[in-house]
Structure formats: structure tokens, C-alpha cells
Amino acid sequence: MALVKYGGGIIQMSGSIAGNTFARNRSGNYVRARTKPVNPNTDRQQTVRANMGTVAHRWTNILTQAQRDGWNEYAAEVEVTNRLGETIKLSGFNHYCRSNSAILLAGFALVDTAPGIFTLPDTDPTITCIYDDAAQDIEIAFDDTMDWLDEDNAGLLVYQGKPQSAGIAFFDGPWRFVDSVDGDSATAPTTPSTEPSEFVITAGQLAYTQFRILRADGRLSEFFRAPAVAVITV
């Protein structure tokens, strides 16, 4: 599906229409011929699809009407940002699926009751990463004063992009889920946290990482990124 922004004509588009794909990078808007991606039906893809099927089924068949009403109320108050950078509102169903598909990916317990706080979690603007090709891992330094660290069933969800050559200065996915740094009400995680790289990394490559913060009440932040870094040998 393409998103189109109208002004004096069309001033911005994102997505695909017919045989064209519209997007934007640091140089501005561009259009290219649409290509159909290969669907290898990997284990990861099957997991994501199964998770979406599970939460969609629960919305229709498991949640009470009062629970659905709660998510609709949450959705009416909470704004998110779309691919055009515009502020929009999702449906209660969208928020329930958005949160709980991430919850399943992280391995936490599903949250059927809507959050009572009508905001998205704060992101962490301090976050940085070091990629080490000798150990094939990612060292993630985060703000250890944030509230999610002291909550069970909360965490920092880590996503890694495929490393690029040093000449590639723009990357917008795809992203692969790595793991979550889990909050703990008894013993909070400490910074930095080290996670294994999902891709083989080589010194000199550019590495890209993005994150979401998940709170115990089911609130899920928008994606945010660490600065792109060169892979090094530690």
C-alpha cells in the first residue's frame, strides 16, 4: 500500500502503486521500478506470521468486549508516526496486534488488558552500539535510569540490519530481530549488554541497529536507531 500526501498536487508518496515504488532517502524523494521480493518462507517469517495470526485470533475470539473497548480507548488517545512522518492514530485492533506481536517475539506473556497510561514509552536517545568482528557480537550501551529496566515483562527489543559496505550511507531495512534486554524488578539489567550478531560482520563494514522499548503494561515505543557505526576488531 502506498501513502500519498496531497498539497499543490502530490508532495510526498511512500509505497507502491502499479509498477512503481515511491520512497525517500537523504537526497530526497525518488521512484523506482517495483520489484517483487523473494519469499523464502524462512523460520523467522513463519514465526512472525504465526504471531500475527495468534493475536488477531485472540482479538476476535478471546478478548472480552470490555477489553476491546479498552484498546479502542487507548488508540483514541495515542498518536504514532507513519512513513511520511505524519502523526496519525491507529485502531484499537492495530495497537493490540502491534504490541502483542512484539511481546510474543520477545518471549513475554501476552497483554490482553489495554494500558491505562495513554502514551507510548519514551525512546532512549543515548543508545550506542559497538560491533566486534572478532567476537561477532554487538555491545549495546543504554540509559540505565529508564523505568523499563525495573519491570518484569518489559525490555529493550533489538533489531539488526544486514551490514553494508562503507560506501553505503543510507539504510532502511530489512531488519532482523536479535533479542531483548529484559527488565527485572529484582535485579535490573546493567549497561552495556552484549548480544550475538545475527549476521556475519567484517571490520570496516557499516552496521545499523534499531530498537523498541516495551513496557510491562503492553505499551510499545516507536522504532528508534543507534548511530550507524563501523565494525571493528576489539
DRENBA-364192 format. One record per residue (C-alpha): residue in three letters; residue number from 0; x, y, z. Coordinates in steps of 0.001 Angstrom, whole numbers, plus 500000, padded with zeros to 6 digits. Layout:
<rs>
   resn   resi        X        Y        Z
    ALA    NUM        X        Y        Z
...
</rs>
This chain:
<rs>
   resn   resi        X        Y        Z
    MET      0   500000   500000   500000
    ALA      1   501267   503457   499120
    LEU      2   500863   506515   501339
    VAL      3   500227   509746   499413
    LYS      4   500405   513308   500738
    TYR      5   498489   515935   498775
    GLY      6   499335   519623   498622
    GLY      7   499727   521658   495440
    GLY      8   499433   518334   493654
    ILE      9   501176   515354   495283
    ILE     10   504030   516464   497536
    GLN     11   505071   513124   499004
    MET     12   504471   509407   498429
    SER     13   505641   506237   500133
    GLY     14   504903   502697   498991
    SER     15   503963   501064   495713
    ILE     16   501375   501836   493068
    ALA     17   501133   499620   489977
    GLY     18   504714   499049   488782
    ASN     19   506333   501923   490716
    THR     20   507711   502169   494240
    PHE     21   507948   505617   495859
    ALA     22   510355   506311   498718
    ARG     23   512683   508872   500224
    ASN     24   516324   508919   501286
    ARG     25   518705   511639   502460
    SER     26   518814   513048   498913
    GLY     27   515050   513439   498720
    ASN     28   512114   511609   497151
    TYR     29   512658   509039   494421
    VAL     30   510747   506456   492382
    ARG     31   511976   503125   491056
    ALA     32   510518   500127   489297
    ARG     33   508707   497880   491722
    THR     34   510318   494502   492288
    LYS     35   508547   491594   493905
    PRO     36   510645   490387   496835
    VAL     37   511640   486770   497121
    ASN     38   509599   484914   499726
    PRO     39   511847   482130   501038
    ASN     40   509357   481364   503835
    THR     41   512092   481223   506442
    ASP     42   511580   480096   510020
    ARG     43   511678   483754   511112
    GLN     44   508983   484709   508605
    GLN     45   506823   481802   509725
    THR     46   507222   482891   513365
    VAL     47   506163   486478   512629
    ARG     48   503142   485323   510601
    ALA     49   502132   482844   513285
    ASN     50   502392   485548   515946
    MET     51   500169   487894   513933
    GLY     52   497657   485097   513420
    THR     53   497642   484347   517142
    VAL     54   496979   487916   518262
    ALA     55   494366   488573   515556
    HIS     56   492533   485410   516633
    ARG     57   492665   486466   520282
    TRP     58   491195   489886   519486
    THR     59   488158   488321   517834
    ASN     60   487677   485182   519897
    ILE     61   489349   485564   523303
    LEU     62   489182   489194   524408
    THR     63   486029   490407   526111
    GLN     64   484173   493376   524686
    ALA     65   485344   495403   527678
    GLN     66   488967   494581   526809
    ARG     67   488447   495539   523164
    ASP     68   486813   498779   524301
    GLY     69   489870   499466   526464
    TRP     70   492230   499132   523492
    ASN     71   489927   501334   521395
    GLU     72   490041   503980   524137
    TYR     73   493847   503734   524252
    ALA     74   494007   504076   520465
    ALA     75   491805   507154   520501
    GLU     76   494289   508949   522762
    VAL     77   497652   507760   521428
    GLU     78   499350   509060   518293
    VAL     79   502031   507359   516189
    THR     80   504159   508462   513231
    ASN     81   503688   506943   509761
    ARG     82   506237   506520   506952
    LEU     83   505644   510079   505751
    GLY     84   506497   511467   509168
    GLU     85   502867   512409   509818
    THR     86   501138   511956   513158
    ILE     87   498220   509516   512901
    LYS     88   496019   507357   515124
    LEU     89   495669   503596   514807
    SER     90   492684   501455   515705
    GLY     91   492452   499510   518950
    PHE     92   492914   496301   516962
    ASN     93   496084   497714   515379
    HIS     94   497541   498662   518764
    TYR     95   496674   495291   520279
    CYS     96   498362   493443   517399
    ARG     97   501295   495872   517283
    SER     98   502058   495396   520972
    ASN     99   501356   491700   521352
    SER    100   503168   490546   518228
    ALA    101   506273   492243   519659
    ILE    102   505552   490721   523075
    LEU    103   505459   487219   521555
    LEU    104   508678   487904   519625
    ALA    105   510382   488890   522874
    GLY    106   509011   485844   524698
    PHE    107   506890   487691   527283
    ALA    108   503350   486985   528442
    LEU    109   500547   488352   526280
    VAL    110   498786   491508   527495
    ASP    111   495032   491440   526837
    THR    112   494061   494374   529057
    ALA    113   494794   497749   527473
    PRO    114   497337   500110   529069
    GLY    115   495916   502655   531459
    ILE    116   498594   505221   530559
    PHE    117   497747   506898   527256
    THR    118   501241   507455   525875
    LEU    119   503879   505472   524043
    PRO    120   507026   504677   526049
    ASP    121   509913   507115   525800
    THR    122   512753   506176   523484
    ASP    123   516418   506243   524508
    PRO    124   518353   508951   522620
    THR    125   521615   507982   524354
    ILE    126   521818   504463   522937
    THR    127   525024   503438   521149
    CYS    128   526465   500202   519759
    ILE    129   529881   498652   519175
    TYR    130   530147   495825   516626
    ASP    131   533082   493460   517140
    ASP    132   534044   491192   514238
    ALA    133   536372   489076   516404
    ALA    134   533609   488122   518847
    GLN    135   530795   488518   516271
    ASP    136   528697   490424   518772
    ILE    137   527059   493791   519482
    GLU    138   527738   495758   522647
    ILE    139   524729   497970   523416
    ALA    140   525063   500884   525836
    PHE    141   521743   502272   527079
    ASP    142   520344   504680   529661
    ASP    143   520221   502622   532849
    THR    144   517875   505056   534615
    MET    145   514838   504341   532432
    ASP    146   511747   502762   534010
    TRP    147   511609   499634   531821
    LEU    148   514750   498228   533453
    ASP    149   512903   497646   536746
    GLU    150   509848   495907   535269
    ASP    151   509296   492213   534684
    ASN    152   507872   491503   531204
    ALA    153   509445   494685   529856
    GLY    154   512525   495171   527765
    LEU    155   514624   496780   525079
    LEU    156   513936   494999   521772
    VAL    157   516986   494883   519484
    TYR    158   516821   494720   515665
    GLN    159   519838   494457   513381
    GLY    160   520208   495410   509725
    LYS    161   522417   493470   507339
    PRO    162   525882   495096   507458
    GLN    163   526694   497301   504464
    SER    164   529895   498333   502723
    ALA    165   531484   501551   503943
    GLY    166   530289   503387   500832
    ILE    167   526601   502850   501659
    ALA    168   525469   505874   503649
    PHE    169   521731   505129   503808
    PHE    170   519933   502040   505113
    ASP    171   516237   501491   505716
    GLY    172   515926   497756   506234
    PRO    173   515078   494988   506212
    TRP    174   515661   494413   509914
    ARG    175   516096   491170   511832
    PHE    176   515066   490747   515459
    VAL    177   518089   489882   517602
    ASP    178   516830   489576   521192
    SER    179   515512   491669   524044
    VAL    180   517365   493079   527025
    ASP    181   514857   492055   529687
    GLY    182   513814   494244   532584
    ASP    183   513829   492716   536041
    SER    184   512088   494053   539154
    ALA    185   514602   492327   541427
    THR    186   517885   492829   539562
    ALA    187   517781   495370   536753
    PRO    188   519997   494745   533714
    THR    189   523237   496674   533578
    THR    190   524716   498588   530691
    PRO    191   526270   497660   528373
    SER    192   524538   494476   527231
    THR    193   526186   492179   524699
    GLU    194   524150   490306   522090
    PRO    195   525354   487924   519356
    SER    196   525262   489356   515842
    GLU    197   522565   487855   513617
    PHE    198   524779   488424   510564
    VAL    199   528441   487706   509904
    ILE    200   530203   491049   510380
    THR    201   533552   492159   508984
    ALA    202   535783   495023   510106
    GLY    203   535151   498157   508069
    GLN    204   531505   497441   507303
    LEU    205   528801   499861   508418
    ALA    206   526399   498372   510960
    TYR    207   522855   499561   511646
    THR    208   520751   498841   514731
    GLN    209   517275   499891   515773
    PHE    210   515245   499380   518913
    ARG    211   511858   499488   520575
    ILE    212   511072   499765   524272
    LEU    213   508304   497500   525559
    ARG    214   506662   498221   528897
    ALA    215   505014   495618   531138
    ASP    216   501557   497119   530553
    GLY    217   501823   496429   526809
    ARG    218   502878   499880   525644
    LEU    219   505378   499721   522772
    SER    220   507540   502628   521660
    GLU    221   508143   503626   518092
    PHE    222   511353   502413   516467
    PHE    223   514482   504416   517196
    ARG    224   518029   503913   515988
    ALA    225   521537   503913   517323
    PRO    226   524009   505824   515164
    ALA    227   525460   503756   512321
    VAL    228   528939   502507   513275
    ALA    229   531868   500853   511559
    VAL    230   532545   497250   512561
    ILE    231   535848   496998   514429
    THR    232   538146   494319   515800
    VAL    233   538260   494671   519576
</rs>
